Amino acid sequence: MTGKPTFETTVSAHGNTVLRVCRAVVGAADADDAWSETFLSAMRAYPDLPADANIEAWLVTIAHRKAIDVVRKAGRSPIPMAVPPADLAVVNDEYLGADTDLADALQRLPPKQRQAVAYHYLGGLPYTEVAALIGGKPEAARRAAADAIASLRRSYPGSTSKKRVDR
């Protein structure tokens, strides 16, 4: 294929990966906002993206920044109601391939570990790029991801200690 794919094709090809990264970093409640903001920003910048760019890594980097924005905004938002209205939209976890137990286990990880897992395992970024996003050296990003995977193996009910989740 010569040139870049259309933006619509890019969204179709990478939308689920970006959503999984957003869900892992900010949680299911705020993931849709981070996803939307990611693709709005990407749409504006897409015409200037070089044809040989790693689109998935580019989108995960944008998602990281938008996730940080969502977290900052949530810190300044009013406290949510004790009982939400009954007509809230429900995410179709089956369509998204979501595992709520795994999502809960991810949310219990320390932020750097959660981000390392999201960016490396869900976003497909190499540890050098993960380190650039979360700060530190690639070895520290690899260690954070390894510690997170070890913790998930211990706490996630769907895992067994014999499974390997390495890339």
C-alpha positions as CSV (number, residue, x, y, z in Angstrom):
1,M,0.0,0.0,0.0
2,T,1.4,3.4,-0.9
3,G,0.7,6.3,1.4
4,K,-1.2,6.4,4.6
5,P,-4.5,4.6,5.1
6,T,-7.6,6.8,5.4
7,F,-8.3,8.1,8.9
8,E,-11.5,6.0,9.0
9,T,-9.4,2.9,8.3
10,T,-6.9,4.0,11.0
11,V,-9.8,4.3,13.6
12,S,-11.1,0.9,12.6
13,A,-7.7,-0.7,12.8
14,H,-6.5,0.8,16.0
15,G,-9.7,1.9,17.9
16,N,-10.0,-1.1,20.1
17,T,-6.3,-1.0,21.0
18,V,-6.6,2.7,22.0
19,L,-9.8,1.9,24.0
20,R,-8.0,-1.0,25.9
21,V,-5.1,1.3,26.7
22,C,-7.5,4.1,27.9
23,R,-9.5,1.6,30.0
24,A,-6.3,0.3,31.6
25,V,-5.0,3.7,32.4
26,V,-8.1,5.7,33.5
27,G,-10.7,3.0,34.1
28,A,-13.8,2.1,32.3
29,A,-15.8,5.1,33.5
30,D,-13.4,7.7,31.8
31,A,-12.1,5.5,29.0
32,D,-14.6,6.7,26.4
33,D,-13.7,10.4,27.0
34,A,-10.0,9.6,26.7
35,W,-10.7,7.6,23.5
36,S,-12.8,10.3,21.9
37,E,-10.2,13.0,22.8
38,T,-7.4,10.8,21.4
39,F,-9.1,10.5,18.0
40,L,-10.2,14.1,17.8
41,S,-6.6,15.2,18.4
42,A,-5.3,12.5,16.0
43,M,-7.8,13.6,13.3
44,R,-6.5,17.1,13.4
45,A,-2.8,16.0,13.2
46,Y,-3.3,13.1,10.8
47,P,-2.7,15.1,7.6
48,D,0.8,16.0,8.8
49,L,1.7,12.5,9.9
50,P,4.5,11.0,7.8
51,A,3.4,8.0,5.6
52,D,6.0,5.7,7.2
53,A,5.0,6.6,10.8
54,N,4.1,3.9,13.3
55,I,0.4,4.8,13.6
56,E,-0.4,2.6,16.5
57,A,2.5,3.9,18.6
58,W,1.5,7.5,17.6
59,L,-2.1,6.9,18.8
60,V,-1.0,5.2,22.0
61,T,1.2,8.3,22.7
62,I,-1.8,10.6,22.1
63,A,-4.0,8.3,24.3
64,H,-1.4,8.6,27.1
65,R,-1.6,12.4,27.0
66,K,-5.4,12.4,26.8
67,A,-5.6,10.0,29.7
68,I,-3.5,12.3,31.8
69,D,-5.8,15.1,30.9
70,V,-8.8,13.1,31.9
71,V,-7.2,12.2,35.3
72,R,-6.4,15.9,35.9
73,K,-9.9,16.9,35.0
74,A,-11.4,14.3,37.3
75,G,-9.3,15.7,40.1
76,R,-11.0,19.0,39.7
77,S,-14.5,17.7,39.1
78,P,-17.3,17.5,41.7
79,I,-17.8,14.3,43.7
80,P,-20.1,11.9,41.8
81,M,-23.6,11.1,43.1
82,A,-24.0,8.0,45.3
83,V,-26.6,6.5,43.0
84,P,-26.2,7.2,39.3
85,P,-29.3,7.7,37.1
86,A,-30.8,4.5,35.8
87,D,-30.5,5.5,32.1
88,L,-26.7,5.7,31.9
89,A,-25.3,3.9,28.8
90,V,-23.8,0.5,29.5
91,V,-20.6,-0.5,27.8
92,N,-21.0,-3.6,25.8
93,D,-18.2,-5.6,27.4
94,E,-18.7,-8.5,25.1
95,Y,-18.1,-6.4,22.0
96,L,-15.0,-4.8,23.6
97,G,-13.7,-8.1,24.8
98,A,-13.5,-6.6,28.3
99,D,-12.9,-8.7,31.4
100,T,-14.2,-6.7,34.3
101,D,-12.2,-8.8,36.8
102,L,-9.0,-8.0,34.9
103,A,-10.0,-4.4,34.6
104,D,-10.5,-4.2,38.4
105,A,-7.2,-5.9,39.0
106,L,-5.4,-3.5,36.6
107,Q,-7.0,-0.5,38.5
108,R,-5.5,-1.8,41.8
109,L,-2.0,-1.6,40.4
110,P,0.2,1.4,41.2
111,P,0.0,4.0,38.3
112,K,3.4,3.3,36.8
113,Q,2.8,-0.4,36.7
114,R,-0.7,0.0,35.3
115,Q,0.7,2.4,32.6
116,A,3.6,0.1,31.7
117,V,1.2,-2.8,31.2
118,A,-1.2,-0.7,29.2
119,Y,1.4,0.8,26.9
120,H,3.5,-2.3,26.4
121,Y,1.0,-5.2,26.5
122,L,-2.1,-3.5,25.3
123,G,-0.6,-0.7,23.2
124,G,2.2,-2.7,21.7
125,L,4.9,-0.1,22.5
126,P,8.5,-1.2,23.1
127,Y,9.9,-0.4,26.5
128,T,12.0,2.5,25.2
129,E,8.8,4.3,24.2
130,V,7.0,3.2,27.4
131,A,9.8,4.7,29.4
132,A,9.5,8.0,27.4
133,L,5.8,8.2,28.2
134,I,5.9,7.3,31.9
135,G,9.3,8.7,32.7
136,G,12.5,6.8,33.6
137,K,14.7,4.3,31.7
138,P,13.5,1.3,29.6
139,E,14.8,-1.1,32.3
140,A,12.6,0.6,34.9
141,A,9.6,0.4,32.5
142,R,10.3,-3.3,31.9
143,R,10.6,-3.9,35.7
144,A,7.4,-2.1,36.3
145,A,5.6,-4.2,33.7
146,A,7.1,-7.4,35.1
147,D,6.1,-6.5,38.7
148,A,2.6,-5.7,37.4
149,I,2.3,-9.0,35.6
150,A,3.5,-10.8,38.7
151,S,1.0,-9.0,40.8
152,L,-1.8,-9.7,38.3
153,R,-0.9,-13.4,38.3
154,R,-1.3,-13.4,42.1
155,S,-4.5,-11.4,42.3
156,Y,-6.4,-11.9,39.1
157,P,-8.9,-14.9,39.4
158,G,-8.6,-15.8,35.7
159,S,-4.8,-16.4,35.8
160,T,-2.6,-19.3,36.8
161,S,1.0,-19.0,37.9
162,K,2.1,-21.2,34.9
163,K,0.8,-18.9,32.2
164,R,3.3,-16.6,30.5
165,V,2.2,-13.1,29.4
166,D,5.5,-12.0,27.9
167,R,6.1,-10.2,24.6
